[in-house]
């Protein structure tokens, strides 16, 4: 198994773990109140979507013909992007942000950085897959 694949697997599993932890927090909050903060819900759902995405990209990398260093770089971008998005949602929840676009708190910028990292990482994988076909 190549290094980039290991990075994606570890990142995917950690995302799933974080999604499970935030799910427990949501369950505890729901037992005392019917309303759950929006950004906590996003901090839960986001990693549960990012985790399987990272895990499935292991298969895509098997088709890639890029150099292993480039693949590892893209894997780290993807994992870093997922961390940025989850950390941003978590900070927005903890700070009680209602409208991140209007308020522009630190969590907003973490999300933006995470989105850019993810976009660049997935673009590299796409190029690698099409180059490998």
VOKOLMAR-340497 format. One record per atom (N, C-alpha, C, O): x, y, z. Coordinates in steps of 0.02 Angstrom, whole numbers, plus 50000, padded with zeros to 5 digits. Atoms other than C-alpha are relative to their C-alpha. Example, Ala and Ser with C-alpha at 12.3 -4.5 7.8 and 13.67 -1.06 7.14 Angstrom:
BEGIN
500454994150000
506154977550390
500455006050000
500975005950033
499584994149997
506844994750357
499615005550037
499865011050045
% end
This chain:
BEGIN
500424994150000
500005000050000
500445006250000
500935006650037
499604994050006
500675017049952
499855005150055
499335004850088
500044995049947
500955031650070
499365004349993
499025005450043
500594995850010
499575042549993
499364996350020
498904999350049
500595004049982
498315028450016
499944999550076
499394999950103
500015000349927
498795026850199
499765006750030
499385006850078
500224993449977
498575045650223
499255000749993
498915003050040
500724999450012
496835044950147
499614995450047
499084997350072
500365004649956
496335029750251
499995002750071
499475002650104
499984997249932
496915037450415
499555006150005
499175006850053
500424994150000
496085053950370
499264998249998
498855001350032
500705002150004
494465045150323
499744997150065
499194998650087
500205003149937
494405034850482
499945005350055
499475005150095
500044994649949
494775050250590
499385004449989
499075006650037
500614996350014
493375059650502
499394996350026
498954999350057
500575004049976
492165045550540
499975000050076
499435000450105
499984999649927
492735045550720
499755006650027
499385006850075
500234993449979
492465064250736
499255000849989
498905003850030
500724999950013
490755062550657
499614996250054
499074998350074
500325003849947
490325049350787
500005003950066
499515003950102
499964996149938
490925060450930
499505005750000
499145006750049
500494994550003
489895075250871
499294997350001
498835000750023
500665003249996
488425063350851
499794998750072
499214999650089
500145001149929
488555058851035
499815006650033
499355006950074
500154993449972
488575077351079
499305002249979
498935004950020
500674998350023
487035080250972
499474996150039
498964998950059
500475004249963
486145065751058
499905002650071
499345002850096
500054997449932
486535072951229
499625006650001
499215007750046
500364993650003
485925090251179
499264998949985
498835002350013
500705001450018
484345083051102
499604997250058
498994997950059
500375002849943
483905074251264
499745005550046
499285004350086
500234994549958
483685091351347
499675005649960
499345009949990
500284994750041
483165102351201
499864997349930
500264993549903
500155002550068
482315099151033
500425003349946
500425000949889
499624996350050
483455111550945
500754998750009
501024999050064
499285001150001
485255107850897
500315005649959
500065007249905
499684994650039
486425121850841
500194997749930
500454992249920
499885001650071
486615122250652
500724997949987
500844993149951
499305001550015
488505122350652
500234993550034
500704990350010
499845006649971
488575107350770
499764994649954
500104989649943
500265004950048
487485097950647
500474999549940
500614994049916
499525000250056
488685102950508
500664996850020
500974993349980
499385003149976
490185097850614
499914992450007
500414988750008
500155007149997
489335080850628
499954996949930
500264991949915
500145002750067
488745078250449
500615000649954
500744996049915
499424999050044
490285085450363
500514994450004
500684991549952
499525005549996
491525072750430
499704993249980
500064988849955
500305006350022
490275058750398
499954999649924
499874994249896
499975000050073
490305064050215
500734999949976
500894996449928
499304999750020
492165067950205
500364993350011
500784991349971
499675006449985
492675051350285
499934995049943
500444992549918
500075004750056
491915040050151
500315002649935
500564998749895
499694997350060
492525052050016
500754998550000
501024996149950
499285001349996
494325050550077
500144992549991
500614990749956
499895007250007
494165031750092
499904997649928
500264993349904
500125002150069
493455030049917
500535002649952
500654999649900
499474997450043
494845040749844
500614995449999
501044996149956
499465005150001
496035026549890
499944996049936
500444994349905
500125003850062
495245017149745
500205004249940
500515001749893
499834995650056
495435032149630
500765000649992
501015000649935
499274999550005
497285033649672
500314993849968
500854994249939
499755006050031
497515015749615
500025000749923
500414997549889
500024998850072
497075021949440
500485005549978
500625006249918
499584994350016
498215037049448
500694997949976
500974993049999
499325001350024
499845037549354
500475005750019
501025006349991
499574994649976
500545052649446
500564997350043
500524991750068
499445001949956
502175051949542
499744999350071
499275002750091
500245001449932
501975045449719
500035006350044
499615007150088
499954993949961
502535062149791
499415004749985
499165008050031
500574995950019
501165071349695
499364997150030
498935000850055
500585003349970
499875058649753
499995001250075
499455002550103
499974998849928
500455060649933
499825007350015
499475008750064
500174992949991
500345079649916
499245001049994
498955004650035
500734999350008
498555078249852
499634996850059
499124999550081
500325003249942
498115066249994
500025004550061
499535005250097
499944995449943
498775078450123
499565006249991
499275008750040
500464994450013
497815092650040
499294998150017
498925001950048
500695002449987
496215082450049
499874999150074
499345001150099
500095001049928
496465077550230
500015006750036
499615008050080
499974993449970
496975095250276
499375003949987
499135007650031
500634996750016
495435101750188
499434997750043
499025001750066
500545002649958
494295090350284
500085002350072
499595003650107
499874997549933
495125095650446
499785007350006
499465009350054
500194993049999
494895113950402
499245001050001
498995005350038
500734999350002
493055111750362
499704997950067
499275001550094
500275002349936
492695101650520
500185004750057
499775006250099
499794995449947
493715113350630
499625006649994
499435009550045
500384993950010
492835128350553
499294999450026
499055003850061
500685001249975
491115121050587
499994999650076
499545002350109
499975000749927
491635116650764
500105006850033
499775008450082
499894993349972
492295134250798
499375004349993
499215008150039
500624996150009
490705141850726
499484997950051
499115002050077
500475002549949
489675130750842
500195002650069
499775005250105
499784998149932
490725134450996
499955007650011
499845009850068
500054992749993
490705153250961
499285002549995
499155008450006
500714998050004
488815153250936
499855004149938
499375007949938
500104996250062
488955160350761
499324998349969
499124992549967
500655001050033
487285162750674
500065000649924
499764996849887
499914998950072
487835169250504
500755001249987
500995006949991
499284999650008
489655165550466
500195004749943
500715008049946
499834995750056
489605174950301
499965007450020
500365011449997
500064993049978
489035190950385
500505001750055
500775007250057
499584998749941
490075189150545
500754999349984
501165002850013
499305001450018
491695182450467
500444998150060
500985001050068
499585002149943
492325173750626
500554995349975
500554993349917
499445004450021
493915162950624
499764993449969
500084990949922
500245006350029
492895147250589
499825000649927
499914995849889
500174998850070
492305154850426
500624999349956
500604996349903
499385000250039
494105156850367
500304992949998
500604990949948
499775007050001
494555139050419
499604996049949
499884991949912
500415003450050
493105132850315
500225001749929
500284997449886
499794997850067
493665143250166
500664996849980
500744994449924
499365003150014
495445136750178
499904992549987
500194989749941
500145007050011
494775119050195
499704998649932
499864993649900
500305000850066
493725121250040
500505000649943
500484996749895
499494999150051
495195127449938
500474994049998
500634991449945
499555005849997
496325113349998
499664993849968
499984990149931
500375005750028
494985100549955
499945000549925
500034995649889
500084999150072
494685107849783
500654998649963
500654995349911
499365001150032
496535107849740
500194992550003
500424989749954
499845007149992
496775090249810
499604995649953
499884991049923
500425004250044
495315083049713
500175001249927
500134996749886
499794998550069
495885091949554
500614995849981
500654993249925
499405004050014
497565083249567
499824992649990
500074989449945
500215007150007
496725066249592
499654999049933
499764994049899
500365000650063
495585069349443
500504999849941
500434995649896
499495000050053
497085073549333
500374993449999
500494990649945
499645006349997
497985058049394
499594994149973
499864989849939
500435005550023
496495046649360
499945000349924
500024995249890
500084999650072
496225053249184
500664998849963
500674996049908
499355001350029
498085052649149
500154992550001
500484989949956
499875007149993
498105034549207
499564995549957
499694989649950
500455004250041
496685028749095
500284998449932
499964995049893
% end
